[in-house]
Amino acid sequence: MTKAATMCEIPWRLEDGGCAALPLPDDDSIARVARSHVTALLPALGLSVQDVHDIKLMVSELATNVLQHATPHDGPSGAELWVYQRGDGHGHDELVVKAFDTRRDWRPRGTAPGRSDHGRGLKIVDLLTQGRWGHHPSRSRLRTPAVRGKATWFALPLPHTVRRRRVWRVEGHYATKDLQTLLVQRGLGHFVSEEGTGETALTDGRGLSVWCEAAAFRWRTGSGQTGGLPLTDITEACERIVELCEASPASPASPASPASPA
């Protein structure tokens, strides 16, 4: 459930339960455009003035990092800004903001080649989010076909008054089908549906299986790694599965150390 907007205006609000995916330019206007995009999405979320200020500052840092370290010399960066909500694992919601670019390697703003620490701009993000940020391999949302790259993200808690609407189907069979549709949109059409024991499972042919039980998505990799999220966090569940596929050496793709958003 992805919405795209023009470079000039965003004629809609952030849709609860889905993901706003917005294009970013390849020039010095990238930070300004990113701030404008995210500012237009925030009014309905009940955030404080300080929170809005902090989000705009952090979005500028993510966008500038893309411009300085992820813009190729021979073509557009394909940068995208993603904004959505997810549960924080403790009964509350949080706002997630991600900047996607098509470079697979990780090189943060202000960091010299070969250095593993993050630059000054991302230290601001680290401070304002109390460490709730990271990066991971991913795939684009606005390109067809989807292309490989990475996403750099941060998350902030939302006020308790914010409630997400149930815009996704929550029955196991239908929720699994919805997840499969999202994965196809991200270029992962190799997942097949298998029926059995009253539930529908998605398998990728290399050991990764996803199924729905007790109002939650569950997954297990061929190496035994497991995870799960509520059905209402289908956007985040899709992103985790894309990350698992992209981090795998056998990832299906055309020819970074992930920081899991736990």
HELIX and SHEET records of a PDB file:
HELIX    1   1 ILE A   30  LEU A   41  1                                  12    
HELIX    2   2 PRO A   43  LEU A   45  5                                   3    
HELIX    3   3 VAL A   49  HIS A   69  1                                  21    
HELIX    4   4 ARG A  120  LEU A  128  1                                   9    
HELIX    5   5 GLY A  172  GLN A  185  1                                  14    
HELIX    6   6 LEU A  231  ASP A  233  5                                   3    
HELIX    7   7 ILE A  234  ALA A  247  1                                  14    
SHEET    1   A 6 THR A   2  LYS A   3  0                                        
SHEET    2   A 6 CYS A  19  PRO A  23  1                                        
SHEET    3   A 6 GLU A  80  GLY A  87 -1                                        
SHEET    4   A 6 ASP A  93  ASP A 101 -1                                        
SHEET    5   A 6 ARG A 148  PRO A 157 -1                                        
SHEET    6   A 6 TRP A 133  ARG A 139 -1                                        
SHEET    1   B 5 VAL A 192  GLY A 196  0                                        
SHEET    2   B 5 GLU A 199  THR A 203 -1                                        
SHEET    3   B 5 SER A 209  GLU A 213 -1                                        
SHEET    4   B 5 ALA A 216  ARG A 220 -1                                        
SHEET    5   B 5 THR A 226  PRO A 230 -1                                        
END                                                                             
